[in-house]
């Protein structure tokens, strides 16, 4: 999700830590063995405390069932003011945005306004795209477009670009300057934010409305996600929120052991690949509604959960969870400057869980690994 950080390495870390499976050959996360014991129940508060002990200033955990939402918050939302983290605090959800965007694209497919096999270049002419790339390739991260968007050469350039506004077309055209050879579309999985920037552009071309408006109209408002927004060109997180942090050394190369506050930042470069701001409860609400069939018809859900030969569906991952039907839940992760979060839901829509912390890219990736390893216990708590 971040410039200068190999995204595939980050996903591999998450998958190993959380017992998620994202292989290049597996069609689905391996189900738990028959008779495998479910993990001992762990309270949301205990899990949030574990993320704080791993190094996050604050942590949020939410578990939602048909009976309601249980939430816990530990640590502090802001290192300067020492304000305690509280359930309902907003944060940047990063690539969890992709599942929402994929849902809107699949709604358009279900409405007959777009096809998964439509050629993207025909829908978005003038960008210089490979004419073989389809809508499905974008959503499944198999377009051949590279993770490195050529926007930054070093992660430390965060400070130089934090207030810069990027248009979607600029992001795509810059990404296309990457000189590395590209795989034939549909033959190789490579995580790339450019795929989902293009998906956002498709939403706007088909609907003639902004992607933000469509996400709000189709998902946020119907589900009552009042803490969720999609800022297009805004640097601040509105309302009560977690401040985000990274180790200062990551930003300026110094030996200073303190954390750098990344909260105020223009996320226009990420846009439909990762700019949504939400709460743990809202994220859980979305995932549970999606799995329960409230947002997509069965045929579209079947397409979304078809991982094919790549282990990745259309904006969603299979996740091992002993308590889930078949031992498999579904969700995603989100890593941006200052925040790490993961969300998962059972296929029957009965339960969803979210784990989030306000630190990213710490030494040894300890916070992210801890949050990832807490996801299945949260879902099964």
C-alpha positions, 0 to 999 in steps of 0.5 A: 500500500505504501511507496517504497515498500514491497506490497507482496512482502507485506501481504505474505507477512500478514498471511503467515502471521494470521494463518491467511493463505494467499498462494499462487496455486491454491484456489482457496484457503485450506479449511481447518482439518476435521475435528480441529479445535477452535481457539480458546475464546479471547476477549476483544479487550485482551486482543487490543491489549496485545496490539498495544503491547506489540508497540502500537500507541492505541488499538481497536477491536470490534466483533459483530454478530446479529446480536450487535457489536462488541468493541474494545479500545486500549492505549492512546489515540494521540501520543502528544495529548495522551487522549485514550483510544476509544471505540468509535475512533476513526482511522485510515483503513487503507486497502480495506477500501479495495473490497468496497470498491470491488463491491461497487464494480460488481454491483455495476456488473450485476446491473448490466452496465459493465462486464468483468470481461470488458476491456478497460482500454475501451472503457478508459481510452487515452491512458495507454493501457494494454488492450488485453486488460479486463475489468476482472484483471484489475479486481484480481490484481492480475493486470500486469501493472506493477506495484511500484507506481513510480510516484516515490523512489524512497518511503522517506519522501513522504514528507515531500509529497504529503500535501500534494494532490494527485489526480487518478489519471496522473497516478495511472500515467506515472505508473505506466512509466515503470520500465520493468517488463509486464506479465501478460494480463491474466497470467501472474498475480501482482498487487498494484494500487494502480488496478484499483485507481483504474477501478475507481475511474471505471465507476466514474465513467459508467455512473457519471458520478464521483466514486465517493458519491457512489460508495456513499450511495451504495454502501455507506448510507444504506448500511448506516456507516456514519463514521465512514467517509471517502475524502478525495482531496482532504488532508485531515481526518474529521471527528474523533480519530486515532492519530497515525504513526510510523517510526521517525527513522523511516521518514528521515533516516535518523536514529531518533527512537520517537514516532512521526505523526502521519495523520495529516496527509493528502491520500489522493494518490491512493484514492479508490485503492486506499483512501477511505476513513472508517471505524472498526464497527463500520468496517465490521458492518460492511463485511458482515453485510457483504457476506450476508448477501445484502450488497451483491446477488449470489452470482456476483458473490460467486465471482468475488469469491472465485480465487482462481489460480491466484488465491485472491478473489476480486478485492477479497482474501480467504482467511483460515478461521476454525469457527467459520463454516468450512474453516474459512472466512473472508476479508482484507488488510489495510496498511498505510502511513500510520495505520494497520488494520485487518477485517474478516467475516464468515461466509454466512454473514453471521459474524465479522471482526476487525483489528486495528492499530495506529502504528505501521512499519515498526521494526520487525513488523511486530505491530502488524504481525500481532494484529494479523495473528489476532484476527482469527481469535477475534472472529472466534471469540 
